[in-house]
């Protein structure tokens, strides 16, 4: 039950974020190279 609520909360946050070029770059790096590279890209943004 708690896991479902947490997943819904995370999905809601992701949907509400504006998708700019830096967010797209962060998502692209995360999918292509892994979580660590996406995290570092997000810190630099």
Beta strands, then each sheet from edge to edge (+ up, - down):
end
